[in-house]
Amino acid sequence: MAAKISGQAQRLRIFIGESDHYHHKPLYHAIVLKAREMGMAGATVMRAFEGFGPSSRIHTQNLLDLSRDLPVVIEIVDSEEYINRFLPILDTMVSAGLVTVDPVTIYKYTHT
């Protein structure tokens, strides 16, 4: 049976570094595993080409300056209830980074 979700939801974005870890695993992977364990709708990890954070040090995927700590963004879209349940857990996992939540409208989300 196919499931369909639409309407108001929230988008959770987590901005971290590629080299960040949580319990000896890459942090982005640990976050995805925890989101799945909690029954969230889905999670996507995106590796950036370039960026900087509070240190103002630019991390770039440039052949002349290969960075081992490129910016990573994890994006999760789910109901406010699920996002709110996930935030306290995320607090324990992310020691340095940026976490944002904003409202979104789901036009179409289906899966079988």
Rosetta blueprint (number, residue, H / E / L):
1 M L
2 A L
3 A E
4 K E
5 I E
6 S E
7 G E
8 Q E
9 A E
10 Q E
11 R E
12 L E
13 R E
14 I E
15 F E
16 I E
17 G E
18 E L
19 S L
20 D L
21 H E
22 Y E
23 H L
24 H L
25 K E
26 P E
27 L H
28 Y H
29 H H
30 A H
31 I H
32 V H
33 L H
34 K H
35 A H
36 R H
37 E H
38 M L
39 G L
40 M L
41 A L
42 G L
43 A L
44 T E
45 V E
46 M E
47 R E
48 A L
49 F L
50 E E
51 G E
52 F L
53 G L
54 P L
55 S L
56 S L
57 R L
58 I L
59 H E
60 T E
61 Q E
62 N E
63 L L
64 L L
65 D E
66 L E
67 S L
68 R L
69 D L
70 L L
71 P E
72 V E
73 V E
74 I E
75 E E
76 I E
77 V E
78 D E
79 S L
80 E H
81 E H
82 Y H
83 I H
84 N H
85 R H
86 F H
87 L H
88 P H
89 I H
90 L H
91 D H
92 T H
93 M H
94 V L
95 S L
96 A L
97 G L
98 L E
99 V E
100 T E
101 V E
102 D E
103 P E
104 V E
105 T E
106 I E
107 Y E
108 K E
109 Y E
110 T E
111 H E
112 T L
